[in-house]
Amino acid sequence: MAGVISRSLTQTGLLIAIAGEGLRKTPAVRNWWAEYVEQCWFLARITMLPVMLIALPLGGTIALQVGQIVQQIGAQSGTGATVVQALVTQVAPVAAALLISGAGGSAITSDIGSRRIRDELDAMEVMGINAVHRLVPPRLWAASTVGVMLCSLIILSGIAGGFFFNVVQGGVTPGSYFDGATSLLQLSDLVITLFKAWVFGFIAASVSCWKGMTCGYGPSGVGRAVNQAAVIAALLVFAANYVISTLAFALFPPRI
């Protein structure tokens, strides 16, 4: 039992150290700017289509489920408020983070893990290049940036899906839909949502870099690291979402 606790604390310390070193080397942006742009394009390319395929039916599903309830009490115009409130405050940042950790994070872990089993990380150390300083900062910032962009895309796509099912099929007027959508939201809701997306992207990239740099040797070690990174990132994202949401509700009470 003591050995398990010791190993867990050691790995947690490695995760925090890798993420902290990546942040500490952020001011040296000239050294990693080119790779940052490359990683942003890579992550956006592999996650944009899945985001669209998830967000459109997700907004439609919320609109259908809520629409059936509010139709019974004659408040169909409230569907827009419910769809947008759910998408902006909870669904969009978590969905973006899960895609970043599942698709993008897996690619980051496998890339760094492959470099490790080919001894490229050791070769960088021999040449006097710190592998953490060279590889981690661009991936941290790229995942955070793409997470914010995907969050915005999920919100827009979800609203479009809700509009189709609520207005086109449900018979609610467009004015009522969008008026209800803006009745419950505040500017702080959007700011907190984008901040969540940034934090979740940072968490996913940190876990992916950590597992890639500490994976076992051989293809099986990389495969296990990819699976573990996806699971750990998802758990940390949900935990962080609870903490941030609790603080947000306390500091910025929702509009009634």
C-alpha positions in Angstrom: 0.0 0.0 0.0 2.8 2.4 0.9 4.5 1.6 -2.4 1.4 2.4 -4.4 1.0 5.7 -2.6 4.7 6.6 -3.1 4.5 5.8 -6.8 1.3 7.9 -7.1 2.9 10.9 -5.4 6.0 10.5 -7.5 4.0 10.5 -10.8 1.9 13.4 -9.6 5.0 15.3 -8.9 6.3 14.5 -12.4 3.1 15.8 -13.9 3.2 19.0 -12.0 6.9 19.5 -12.7 6.5 18.9 -16.5 3.5 21.3 -16.7 5.3 23.9 -14.5 8.5 23.7 -16.6 6.4 24.1 -19.7 4.8 27.3 -18.3 8.1 28.6 -17.0 9.6 28.5 -20.5 6.6 30.3 -22.1 8.4 33.6 -22.4 11.0 32.0 -24.7 8.3 32.0 -27.4 10.8 32.5 -30.2 12.2 29.1 -29.6 8.9 27.2 -30.0 6.6 29.5 -32.0 7.0 27.5 -35.3 6.1 24.2 -33.6 3.2 25.9 -31.8 1.7 26.9 -35.1 2.2 23.4 -36.4 0.6 21.8 -33.4 -2.4 24.2 -33.5 -3.0 23.3 -37.1 -2.6 19.5 -36.4 -5.0 19.6 -33.4 -7.5 21.7 -35.3 -7.4 19.4 -38.3 -8.1 16.2 -36.4 -10.7 17.6 -34.0 -12.8 20.0 -36.1 -14.9 17.5 -38.0 -15.7 15.4 -34.9 -16.7 18.6 -33.1 -19.2 19.4 -35.8 -20.6 15.9 -35.9 -21.0 16.0 -32.1 -22.3 19.5 -31.6 -25.1 19.6 -34.2 -27.0 16.6 -32.9 -26.2 17.6 -29.3 -27.9 20.9 -29.6 -30.8 19.2 -31.4 -31.2 16.6 -28.7 -31.3 19.2 -26.0 -33.9 21.2 -28.0 -36.1 18.1 -28.6 -36.0 16.9 -24.9 -36.6 20.4 -23.5 -39.1 21.3 -26.2 -41.4 18.4 -25.3 -41.5 19.5 -21.7 -42.0 23.3 -22.2 -44.6 22.6 -24.9 -46.8 21.1 -22.2 -46.8 24.3 -20.2 -46.9 26.7 -23.2 -43.4 28.0 -22.9 -41.8 27.0 -26.1 -39.8 30.2 -26.4 -37.8 29.0 -23.3 -36.2 26.3 -25.3 -33.6 28.6 -26.8 -32.6 29.8 -23.3 -32.2 26.2 -22.1 -30.2 25.1 -25.1 -27.8 28.0 -25.1 -27.4 28.1 -21.3 -26.5 24.4 -21.3 -24.1 24.6 -24.2 -22.3 27.7 -23.0 -22.0 26.9 -19.3 -21.3 23.1 -19.3 -21.5 21.2 -22.5 -19.1 23.1 -24.8 -16.0 23.3 -22.7 -16.2 19.6 -21.5 -16.9 18.3 -25.0 -14.0 20.3 -26.4 -11.7 19.0 -23.6 -12.7 15.4 -24.2 -12.0 15.7 -27.9 -8.6 17.4 -27.2 -7.7 14.6 -24.8 -9.1 11.8 -26.8 -8.0 12.7 -30.3 -5.3 15.3 -29.9 -4.0 14.1 -26.6 -3.6 10.5 -28.0 -1.5 11.9 -30.9 0.7 14.0 -28.5 1.3 11.0 -26.2 2.1 8.7 -29.1 4.4 11.2 -30.7 6.4 11.9 -27.6 6.3 8.3 -26.5 7.7 7.2 -29.9 10.5 9.8 -29.5 11.3 8.2 -26.1 11.5 4.6 -27.3 13.7 5.7 -30.2 16.0 7.5 -27.6 15.4 10.8 -29.3 14.7 12.5 -25.9 18.1 11.1 -24.6 19.8 12.4 -27.7 18.4 15.9 -27.1 19.7 15.8 -23.6 23.2 14.7 -24.9 23.1 17.7 -27.3 22.4 20.0 -24.4 18.7 20.5 -25.3 16.2 20.1 -22.5 13.4 17.9 -23.9 10.7 19.4 -21.7 11.6 22.9 -22.6 11.7 22.0 -26.3 8.6 19.9 -26.7 6.1 20.8 -23.9 5.4 24.6 -24.2 4.2 24.5 -27.8 1.9 21.6 -27.1 0.5 23.1 -23.9 -0.4 26.4 -25.6 -1.6 24.8 -28.8 -4.0 22.5 -26.9 -5.2 25.5 -24.8 -5.7 27.7 -27.9 -7.5 25.0 -29.9 -9.6 24.1 -26.9 -11.0 27.7 -26.8 -11.6 27.6 -30.6 -13.4 24.3 -30.4 -15.5 25.5 -27.5 -16.7 28.4 -29.6 -17.4 26.1 -32.5 -19.4 23.7 -30.4 -21.5 26.6 -29.1 -22.3 27.9 -32.6 -22.9 24.4 -34.0 -25.1 23.5 -31.0 -27.2 26.6 -31.3 -27.6 25.9 -35.1 -28.8 22.3 -34.3 -31.2 23.6 -31.6 -32.5 26.2 -34.1 -33.3 23.6 -36.7 -35.2 21.3 -34.3 -36.8 24.1 -32.3 -37.7 26.6 -35.1 -37.8 24.6 -38.3 -39.5 21.5 -36.9 -41.0 22.8 -33.6 -42.7 25.9 -35.0 -41.1 28.4 -32.6 -40.4 31.8 -34.2 -36.7 32.7 -34.7 -37.2 35.9 -32.6 -38.5 33.9 -29.6 -35.7 31.4 -29.9 -32.9 33.9 -29.9 -34.6 36.2 -27.4 -34.9 33.3 -25.0 -31.3 32.4 -25.7 -30.0 35.7 -24.5 -32.3 36.2 -21.6 -30.4 34.0 -19.1 -26.8 34.5 -20.2 -24.3 37.1 -18.9 -21.0 38.1 -20.2 -19.3 36.4 -17.3 -20.8 33.1 -18.4 -19.0 33.3 -21.7 -15.7 34.4 -20.1 -15.8 31.6 -17.6 -16.6 29.1 -20.4 -13.7 30.1 -22.5 -11.5 30.1 -19.4 -12.7 26.5 -18.7 -11.8 25.5 -22.2 -8.3 26.9 -21.9 -7.7 25.2 -18.6 -9.1 21.9 -19.8 -6.9 22.0 -22.9 -3.9 22.8 -20.7 -4.7 19.8 -18.5 -5.1 17.4 -21.4 -1.8 18.5 -23.0 0.0 18.3 -19.6 -1.2 14.7 -19.0 -0.4 13.7 -22.6 3.2 15.1 -22.4 3.7 13.5 -19.0 2.6 10.1 -20.1 4.6 10.3 -23.3 7.8 11.2 -21.6 7.4 8.5 -18.9 6.0 5.7 -21.0 7.5 2.2 -21.0 9.9 1.2 -23.7 8.4 -0.7 -26.7 5.2 -0.3 -28.7 3.1 -1.8 -25.9 4.5 0.9 -23.5 3.4 3.7 -25.8 -0.1 2.0 -26.3 -0.6 1.8 -22.6 0.5 5.4 -22.1 -2.0 6.6 -24.7 -4.9 4.8 -23.0 -3.8 6.0 -19.5 -3.4 9.6 -20.7 -7.0 9.7 -22.2 -8.5 8.3 -19.0 -6.5 10.4 -16.6 -7.1 13.6 -18.6 -10.9 12.9 -18.6 -11.0 12.4 -14.9 -9.0 15.6 -14.2 -11.1 17.6 -16.6 -14.3 16.6 -14.8 -12.8 17.4 -11.4 -11.6 20.8 -12.6 -15.0 21.5 -14.2 -16.6 20.9 -10.8 -14.2 23.2 -9.0 -14.4 26.0 -11.5 -18.2 25.7 -11.8 -18.6 25.9 -8.0 -16.4 29.0 -7.8 -18.2 30.6 -10.8 -21.7 30.1 -9.2 -20.5 31.5 -6.0 -18.8 34.6 -7.5 -21.2 35.2 -10.4 -24.7 34.1 -9.4 -26.9 33.0 -12.4 -29.5 35.4 -13.7 -33.1 34.6 -12.8 
